[in-house]
């Protein structure tokens, strides 16, 4: 049984957690911006490019559940401090890889840091906020990460323009991450009582993982298809733009515009779900998003960008909704549950980008973007039949 410490004003701790989420995720999507440069420098195929993202996905799939299990056993926020450092360092080394093998290792470092951070980052929100407004507080936390992802292309371009592709870029990126680490050490030394610490074990991990996964499976399926759609657009749209002659500035600007509305949509999705129920919000959102994403792949110019903005905002809007649903289904294993609907689903989404990239080599990027846009419809039969009756209306 976890013993909760007395909570001071949630603003300080929640805002610090959201800031660390921003710091991690502002570096966590550098690959999408730099992938055209990597493809050009190394002369690799779309399938090989997709394999880099799949490596990231595989690491998230493996590391996040284990990191979540371990984080549930310890009261101190070690992962929140260490994770962003590794993410920032790996992200700024991505365009510097001299060979495909070296880039593979750099991607591994970059992905490992983000995988370590996210389970405890999400799970911590349950300890510092009002449980009755969990979706709303997760929305605030999610906005920090989505804002980081939204600004990531512009930030990556800024670092490249100011510091160049050299050793100064990683050094510059470490400075703000150090500020975030200091704030966590100073104001969030522990998340729960010291006597709540446990001892990790392989059998304990598998028992916790299996029990939690069975409970949250319908929500996890939604997260997999949502994350595959979001990550697929982020990854293959830049390649599509580059194939039409777009520059890195064009790519960064378009990604920024597409993500802008999605930055704040969780602030609507969270409170709406707290009031009207998790299931209803998830159903409506997953049904509506393909109506915008598929036409976006078939059009061009401002119309395409506008459609991608709306479709992406819908999918981003349910990030706190699925996170709250998972934590409520497994309240004794918050970080483990969070790892499944963030890391395991996100990791599988990234892992799927390699076969999707191979499909792009055989067909076209347009066909792939159409398929990606329709993905949110795929998990709904499982979601409808798997959501337990006593969870309906939540």
C-alpha positions, 0 to 999 in steps of 0.5 A: 500500500502506498502512503501519500505525503501531504500535498502542498499547492499542486502548482509548484510540483505539477508545473515543475513536472510539466517543465521537465516533460517539455525539456525531454520532449523538445529533444524527443522529436529531433529525429523527425526534423533531422531525418532528411539530413541523415538520409541525404548524408548517409545515402540510406533508403526509406526502409533504413530510415524507418529502421532508425525510428523502429530502433527507438520504438523497440527501446521504448517497448522494452525499457519503459515497462521495466522503468515503470515497474522500478519507478513504482518501487522507489520514492525518489524521482531519479528517472525524471532527473537522468532521462532528459539529460540522455535524451538531449545529448542523443538528440543533438548528436543525431546529425553528427553520426558519420556512419549508419552504425554510429547513427544507430547507436546515437538513436539508441542513446536518445531513445533510452533517455526518453524511455527512462523518463516517461513512465515516472513522469506520467505516474508522478502526476497521480501523486501531486494532483487531486485524484478527482481531476486526474485527467485535467492534471495529466492534461497540464502535464501533457501540454508540457510535452506536446509544447516541447514536441511542437517547438522541437523542429524550430528549436532543432533548427535554432541550435543548428543555425546558431551552434552548427552541427558540432560539439557546441550543440550538445553542450548548449542543449544540456544547459536548460536540462540542468535547470530542470534537474535542479528544480526537481532535486530542490522541490520534488525530492520524493514523490511518496513516503520513504517506507514505500520502497520495494525490491525489484525482481524479475518475477515481480516485474512479470506479475505486475506487467501481466496483471496491469496489461490485462486490465488496460488492454482496450485502452492500450490498443487505442494508444498504439493506433493513435501513436502510430498515426501521430508518429507516422505523420511526424516521420513520413511527412518531412520525407514527403516534403523533402521529396517535393524539394522542401528545405529543412526550414520548410519542414520545420515550419510545417511540422510546427504549424501542424502541432500548434493546435495539438499543443493545447487540445489536451486542455480541452480533452482532459476536462471534457473527459472528467465531466462526460466520461473517458469512453465517450471522448475516446470513441468520438475522437478516434472516429473523427480524426480520420475524416481530417487526416485522410483528406490531408494526405490527398490534398496539398498546400494550406488546405493539407496543413490545416487538415493535418492540424485538426486531425493531429489536435484530435488525437493529441487531445485524448493523451490525458484521457487514455493516461487517466483511464489507465491509471484509474484501472491500475491505481497501485501501479501508476508508473507501470500503467503509464509506461504501457499507454505511453512507452509501450504503445509509443514504442510499438508505433515507432517499431512499425515505422520500418515496415511502413517505410518498406511499404513506402519504398514499394508504393509511395509516401502518399499511399502510406500517409493515407493508411496512417490517417485511417489507423485510428479506426482500427482499434475501435472494435476491440475497444468497444468489446473490451471496455468493462461494463463497470467502466462505462461512463467513465 
